[in-house]
Amino acid sequence: MALTVVPLGALAALLFGSASALQQRAAARADALETEAERAAHAGDHERAERCERARRGPTGGSFFVRVARRLVHDKWWIAGVTSNTFGFFAAAAALHFGSVAVVQPLLTTQLIFAVALASLLRGRGLPGARDWLGGLLVCAGLAVFLAVRGAVPQNVQPVRDRVALSLALAIVVAAVLAAVTRRSRSRVASAALLGVGSGMFFALTSVLTKLTTASLLDRGVAATAVDWIGYALAASALFSQLFEQSSFAAGPLPAALTAETIAGPVTGYLIGVFTVHAPLPTTPGSLAATVAAAALLVAGVVLLAHSPLMTRKDPARLEAIQREFPMAKAAPQVS
């Protein structure tokens, strides 16, 4: 099964990583306006700074999530990213059919490797730097350790439905807490990280629900699945994952959002995978050591990749192009 699961998981990671890189373009306008708001404020033009800040935040009215969604649906790069995400979902569903959630979710951490590579191509910077190569190597090494050690990965057993329902209920509670804390947070870094955790959590839950829905479609048919709560829970979880992800990208620095999301996803996926199949946690010294070592390597690699210069959105050349496209973002006079 590993010969099937790993390629499908890697394909899903490629598509998800491409989506992340493409969706950075959707955030470029907001960054250009934010930069101009800072310049205008520094120059003493507070009226202009306020206009830029209002434009950066998007349409007025509705919740923060609604405003973000209304602004992004008109962006061609965001639409391309959603398309890539959609194909990635189908690839991940196929991988989940053949493998366990606890295996597939860590495989998806490689999406950052592909995101960094595509971001490099989109910016015309050639090959990624040594830092990026090191981050990719650490992620791959962590996955190799995790997948190679016997007993570190739960078996591919169909999740128990009542435990999935409990996991969904807990996720909704945690999401509500994260959203409430974010509303009161004055730190953009903290806001991006908290919303990123929510996104990663729902992506992991979506994987579990995808596995159940796929099995239902194959075993019971479309009609039975259409009246099953699992399919509707999957749609809701996928929607929440997208809302939290795009909101985390808009709320603060991209590295903070990506780091939180990419780490929260595998951790949540592993715990849900263990919980929903009644699988015991690793207890032998070898499996425990392997799990800890793999987690450390994955986290180190994710942090390096998420903080890569290629994954920051404030690229001067791109911001200048955005400023030409949006008159409000024309450069304000500088003061010394």
ABEGO torsion letter per residue (X at the ends): XAAAAAAAAAAAAAAAAAAAAAAAAAAAAAAAAAAAAAAAAAAGBAAAAAAAAAAAAEBBEEBAAAAAAAAAAABAAAAAAAAAAAAAAAAAAAAAAABBAAAAAAAAAAAAAAAAAAAAAAAGAEBBBAAAAAAAAAAAAAAAAAAABBGABBBBBBBBAAAAAAAAAAAAAAAAAAAAAAAABABAAAAAAAAAAAAAAAAAAAAAAAAAAAAAAAAAEAAAAAABAAAAAAAAAAAAAAAAAAAAAAABBAAAAAAAAAAAAAAAAAAAAAAAAGBBBBABAAAAAAAAAAAAAAAAAAAAAAABAAABABBAAAAAAAAAABAAABBBBBBX
